[in-house]
Amino acid sequence: MFDVYRNEKRDFLVLSTGSAIPAVYSQNKWRKSRKRVLKVSDEIKSAVQRQGYYVRSLRVTKDRML
């Protein structure tokens, strides 16, 4: 299972259940999602296994709008 966090900048952090937030991202205020996540994509699963976490920005940029 996985824990999902969001912050006010609309960043998305996925960790394996029970893992601590990495020190690099600890300065941000993360809010844990109330829903339990049982399944994630293969990309996220491999990143969590390799690095211990997966981070993605959910902000809309001008490049994404085109």
C-alpha positions as CSV (number, residue, x, y, z in Angstrom):
1,M,0.0,0.0,0.0
2,F,1.0,3.6,-0.4
3,D,0.6,6.9,1.4
4,V,-0.2,10.0,-0.7
5,Y,0.6,13.5,0.3
6,R,-0.2,17.0,-1.2
7,N,1.1,20.4,-0.4
8,E,-0.2,24.0,-1.0
9,K,1.9,24.2,-4.2
10,R,-0.1,21.3,-5.6
11,D,2.8,18.9,-5.5
12,F,2.1,15.2,-5.2
13,L,4.2,12.8,-3.0
14,V,3.8,9.0,-2.9
15,L,5.6,6.9,-0.3
16,S,5.3,3.3,0.8
17,T,3.0,2.9,3.8
18,G,4.7,3.9,7.0
19,S,7.7,5.6,5.4
20,A,8.9,9.0,6.6
21,I,8.9,12.0,4.3
22,P,12.4,12.4,2.8
23,A,14.5,15.2,4.3
24,V,14.7,17.0,0.9
25,Y,10.9,17.6,1.0
26,S,10.4,17.9,4.8
27,Q,10.4,21.8,4.7
28,N,7.1,21.7,2.8
29,K,3.8,21.3,4.7
30,W,2.4,18.0,3.4
31,R,-1.2,16.9,4.0
32,K,-1.8,13.2,3.9
33,S,-4.7,12.0,1.8
34,R,-7.5,10.4,3.8
35,K,-8.1,7.7,1.2
36,R,-5.9,4.5,1.2
37,V,-4.2,3.8,-2.0
38,L,-3.8,0.1,-2.8
39,K,-2.7,0.3,-6.4
40,V,-0.6,2.8,-8.4
41,S,0.9,2.9,-11.9
42,D,4.0,0.9,-12.8
43,E,6.0,4.1,-13.2
44,I,5.1,5.2,-9.6
45,K,5.6,1.8,-8.1
46,S,9.1,1.4,-9.7
47,A,10.1,4.9,-8.5
48,V,9.0,4.2,-5.0
49,Q,10.9,0.9,-5.0
50,R,14.1,2.5,-6.5
51,Q,14.1,5.9,-4.6
52,G,11.7,5.4,-1.7
53,Y,9.4,8.1,-3.0
54,Y,7.7,9.6,-6.1
55,V,7.1,13.3,-6.5
56,R,5.2,15.1,-9.3
57,S,3.9,18.6,-9.7
58,L,0.2,19.0,-10.4
59,R,0.5,22.6,-11.3
60,V,-0.7,23.7,-14.7
61,T,2.0,25.4,-16.8
62,K,1.8,27.2,-20.1
63,D,3.6,24.3,-21.8
64,R,0.9,21.9,-20.7
65,M,-1.9,24.2,-21.9
66,L,-0.6,24.2,-25.5
